[in-house]
Amino acid sequence: MNLKILTLMVSALFLLFGCESIGRKKIPCNDIEVFTRFRREISILQDKSLYPDSERKFRAARVLYQNVDFSFARDTELLVRIFGTGDVKRAKVLDNDSLVFLYSWENEYIRFAFMGVGDVITHSEVKNDKIRK
């Protein structure tokens, strides 16, 4: 009897709050919705007057990290539309030459790394972690 009541309660929660809030899917980075829904965050990331280690850029990057799937990135033009050109660095990530956008604040960072050939992106790695000293 208790199992039935528990099942009914969980079902009611799914109906009230929906499955999306529990297992929210990320939006593909090449979806036009990214540019409307995250317009504010994109403008902050493209602001050349802000440093990559500023709180505003870090928080904007975190919103994109939590909501956007960058595995769909296929060309550098898309990266420019989202991140701009001010914060990009060339670096080695996973032993590959990569375009890296690194945003940090206090003891945490978010790194967007894109690997490929020329303007074509073949792989991406997005990481949120603590800075180890």
N, C-alpha and C positions, 0 to 999 in steps of 0.2 A: 504494500500500500504506500509506504514512504517513497519508494522508487517512482511510482506513478505521479505522486504529488511533486517530486523533484523534477521529473520530466515535464510536467505541465508548467511549472514555474520557469524552467529554462526556455521552453517554447514561447511563453508569454514575453520573456525578455527579448528574444529574437524578434518577435513581432513589434514590440515597442521601440526598440533601438536599432533594429536591423542588423544584418550580418556585416554590412560594410564597416560599421564602427569597430567591429571586432577584428576582422581580417581585411583591413583596407588595402586595396590594390593601388600600386603606384601608376601614375600616368606616364606613358611612353614620352620620352623627351622630344620626339619629333611631332607630337600631337599639337595641333593649333591651340588647344585648351591651355597648354602650359604658358603660352604667351599672353593669354588674357587673365587666367586665374592667378598667375604669379608675376604679373606685370610690376608690382611694387618691388618684389625681391630681385627681379632681373634688373630693374633700374638701379637698385642699390649696388649690385655686383658690378655693374658697368660704370659706376661713378668713380672716375679716376682720382678724385680728390680724397677718397677714403682709402686707407691702407688695408691690405689683406688681413692684417692682424687686428683690425678694429672690431669692436663688438657688433656694430651694425652689419658689416659684411659677413661676420661669422653667423649671426642669427639668420640672415637671408639665405646663406648657404645651407644652414641646417634645415630650413623649410623645404628647400629643393631636395636635399638629401632624403628627407622623410617622405616626400610625396612624388618624386619624379624618378622614373627608371631610365638611367643613362645607358643601359645596354643596347638601346635602340639607336644610339648615335652612329652615323655612318660617314659624316663629312665635317670638316673643320668649319664650314660656313655656319652650321648649326651651333657650334661652340661659340663663335663670335656673336651670334644673335642672343645667346643666353648669358655668357660671361663677359663679353667684350674682349678687348685685347690687352688691357692694362695689367692684369694679374698673371698672365700665362708665363710659365717657365718651362724650359726643356730640362728633363731629368731622366734618370734610369728608374723604372719601376718594374719589378718582376723581371729584371735583366733585359728590358726593352726600352728603347728610346721612346719617350713619352712627352706629351703636352700635359702639364700639370697646373691645376688651379688649387692652391692651398690657402685655406682660411683658418686662422687660429684665434683663440681667445682664452685667456687665463691658462689653464692646463689641458686644454682640449683642442683638437684640430679636426677639420674635414678636408679630405683630399679627393679631388676629382682628377683621375689620370686617364689619358686616352692614348692608345697605341695604334699605329697604322703605317701606311706608306703614302708619302706625299700628303694630299688632302683627304685621303680615304682612311676612315677609322675602322679598324678591324676588331678592336677589343677595348674594353673600358674596365676600370676598377675604381669604385667609390668606397671610401673608408672614413669612418668616424672613430676616433680613438683618443686616448689620453696621451699627453706628452710625457715621455719618460726622461727623467734627468739623471 
